Amino acid sequence: MVPLADMGAFALAAFVLIVIPGPSVLFTIGRSLAYGRRAGLLSVLGNAIGTLPATTLMALGLGQLIADSIVVFTAVKIAGALYLMYLGVQAIRHRHGHASLPSGPTRVPSGGRQLWQGVVVGVTNPKTFVFFMAVLPQFVSRDAGSVPLQLAVLGCVFAAIAVCCDSVWALTAGMARTWFGRNPRRLSQMGAGGGVMMVGLGGCLVATGNRH
């Protein structure tokens, strides 16, 4: 098991990284603005689940292979960016479907689909691999037992902190959307704004960036 001192130090490092707005935060805000706080929270949960494959690969010793392979790393990054841009375009296309809120929009993706989309974005975010490769090994003690188990625990701690922190962004953006929702036209503009944010984020990811 990871020593408590190392666990605390890692949690602090992860918290500092996560609270700084980066791709996952911007994606969450975009989803909350486009579809509401429920969509934002489901995206947060999906993003966190999407980090678990990176944790598994790290524990199995395969993470370094992906991080070192320019072809694989670039392919993952581009796939994630294109998917984000697709989601943003969909939000823009269906922006007028939000005008009926709060009585019930007709074009909001189902909860399961929102969760799955968050998972895909989390899995295809190569920055998770970079962070795990650079930081996780520094908090592992070879005298504390199984190294793969320690890596898995640290990865789960990272995901839990991400859920807590990113949920604050989702709720805040959701409240802003509710306020704007008093005017149907402004609500449509808010949905389109969230879509534009996701499209822009996809473009930024292609250009790179190192934050969570």
C-alpha positions in Angstrom: 0.0 0.0 0.0 1.1 3.6 -0.7 2.6 5.2 2.5 0.2 7.9 3.9 2.9 10.6 3.6 3.4 9.8 -0.1 -0.4 9.5 -0.7 -0.9 13.0 0.8 1.9 14.5 -1.2 0.5 13.0 -4.4 -3.0 14.1 -3.6 -1.7 17.7 -3.1 0.1 17.6 -6.4 -2.9 16.2 -8.2 -5.2 18.8 -6.7 -2.9 21.7 -7.7 -2.9 20.3 -11.3 -6.6 19.6 -11.5 -7.9 22.9 -10.1 -6.1 24.8 -12.9 -8.5 25.0 -15.8 -7.4 22.7 -18.6 -9.0 20.5 -21.3 -11.2 18.4 -19.0 -12.4 21.5 -17.1 -13.2 23.4 -20.4 -15.0 20.3 -21.8 -17.1 20.0 -18.6 -18.0 23.7 -18.7 -18.9 23.5 -22.4 -21.2 20.5 -21.7 -22.9 22.3 -18.8 -23.4 25.4 -20.8 -24.7 23.5 -23.8 -26.9 20.9 -22.0 -27.1 21.8 -18.3 -25.5 20.8 -15.0 -26.6 17.1 -15.2 -24.7 16.8 -18.5 -21.7 18.5 -16.9 -21.7 16.1 -14.0 -22.1 13.1 -16.2 -19.2 14.4 -18.3 -17.1 14.7 -15.1 -17.9 11.1 -14.1 -17.2 9.9 -17.6 -13.9 11.8 -17.7 -12.8 10.2 -14.4 -13.7 6.7 -15.7 -11.8 7.5 -18.8 -8.6 7.9 -16.8 -8.8 4.4 -15.5 -7.4 2.8 -18.7 -4.3 5.0 -18.3 -4.0 3.8 -14.7 -4.3 0.2 -15.8 -1.7 0.6 -18.5 0.7 2.3 -16.0 0.2 -0.6 -13.5 0.9 -3.1 -16.3 4.0 -1.2 -17.4 2.5 -0.3 -20.8 2.1 3.4 -20.3 5.7 4.1 -21.2 5.3 2.4 -24.6 2.4 4.8 -25.5 4.2 7.8 -24.1 7.4 7.0 -26.1 5.6 6.2 -29.4 5.1 9.4 -31.4 2.8 7.6 -33.8 0.5 6.2 -31.1 0.6 9.3 -29.0 -0.3 11.6 -31.9 -3.1 9.3 -33.1 -4.7 9.3 -29.6 -4.4 13.1 -29.4 -5.9 13.7 -32.8 -8.7 11.2 -32.3 -9.6 13.0 -29.0 -9.5 16.4 -30.6 -11.7 15.4 -33.5 -14.2 13.8 -31.2 -14.4 17.0 -29.1 -14.9 19.1 -32.2 -17.7 16.7 -33.3 -19.5 17.1 -29.9 -19.1 20.9 -30.2 -20.6 21.0 -33.7 -23.5 18.9 -32.5 -24.2 21.3 -29.6 -24.1 24.2 -32.0 -26.5 22.5 -34.5 -29.0 21.7 -31.8 -28.7 25.0 -29.9 -32.4 25.9 -30.6 -33.6 22.7 -28.9 -32.6 24.3 -25.5 -35.2 27.1 -25.8 -37.8 24.9 -24.2 -35.9 24.5 -21.0 -36.7 23.9 -18.2 -39.8 22.1 -19.3 -37.8 19.6 -21.4 -35.5 19.9 -24.3 -35.9 17.5 -27.1 -32.4 17.1 -28.4 -30.3 16.6 -25.3 -28.4 13.3 -25.5 -29.5 10.6 -23.1 -27.7 10.2 -19.8 -25.9 7.1 -20.9 -24.7 8.7 -24.0 -23.5 11.8 -22.2 -21.6 9.5 -19.8 -20.1 7.5 -22.6 -19.0 10.7 -24.5 -17.2 11.8 -21.3 -15.4 8.4 -21.1 -14.3 8.7 -24.7 -12.9 12.2 -24.1 -11.1 11.0 -20.9 -9.6 8.0 -22.7 -8.4 10.0 -25.7 -6.8 12.7 -23.5 -3.0 11.9 -23.9 -2.2 14.4 -21.2 -3.4 11.9 -18.6 -0.6 9.5 -19.8 2.0 12.3 -19.7 1.0 13.2 -16.1 0.9 9.6 -14.9 4.2 8.8 -16.5 5.9 11.9 -15.1 4.4 12.0 -11.6 3.0 8.6 -10.4 6.4 6.8 -10.2 7.7 9.5 -7.9 5.2 8.6 -5.2 5.8 4.9 -5.3 7.8 3.1 -2.6 9.4 -0.2 -3.6 9.5 -1.1 0.1 5.8 -0.6 0.6 4.6 -3.7 -1.4 3.3 -4.3 -4.9 4.3 -1.4 -7.2 1.5 -2.1 -9.7 -1.0 -1.9 -6.8 0.4 1.3 -5.6 0.2 2.8 -9.1 -3.4 1.7 -9.4 -4.3 3.3 -6.0 -2.7 6.6 -7.0 -4.5 6.6 -10.3 -7.8 6.1 -8.5 -7.0 8.9 -6.1 -6.4 11.2 -9.0 -9.7 10.2 -10.5 -11.5 10.9 -7.2 -10.0 14.3 -6.8 -10.8 15.1 -10.4 -14.5 14.2 -9.8 -14.7 16.5 -6.8 -12.9 19.5 -8.3 -14.5 19.3 -11.8 -17.9 18.9 -10.3 -17.6 22.4 -8.9 -17.0 23.7 -12.4 -20.0 21.7 -13.8 -22.3 23.0 -11.1 -21.1 26.6 -11.5 -21.6 26.6 -15.2 -24.9 24.9 -14.8 -26.2 27.6 -12.5 -25.0 30.3 -15.0 -27.0 28.4 -17.7 -30.1 28.3 -15.5 -29.9 32.0 -15.0 -29.5 32.7 -18.7 -32.3 30.3 -19.3 -34.8 32.8 -18.2 -34.5 34.2 -21.7 -34.9 31.5 -24.4 -32.8 33.4 -26.9 -29.9 33.7 -24.4 -30.2 30.0 -23.6 -29.8 29.1 -27.2 -26.8 31.4 -27.4 -25.4 29.8 -24.3 -25.8 26.3 -25.8 -24.0 27.5 -29.0 -21.3 29.1 -26.8 -20.6 25.8 -25.1 -20.4 24.1 -28.5 -17.9 26.7 -29.7 -15.8 26.2 -26.6 -15.6 22.4 -27.3 -14.7 23.0 -30.9 -12.0 25.5 -29.9 -10.7 23.0 -27.3 -10.4 20.4 -29.9 -8.3 22.7 -32.0 -6.1 23.6 -29.0 -5.5 19.9 -28.2 -4.2 19.4 -31.7 -1.8 22.2 -31.1 -1.0 20.5 -27.8 -1.0 21.6 -24.1 0.0 19.8 -20.9 -2.8 20.5 -18.4 -5.4 18.1 -17.2 
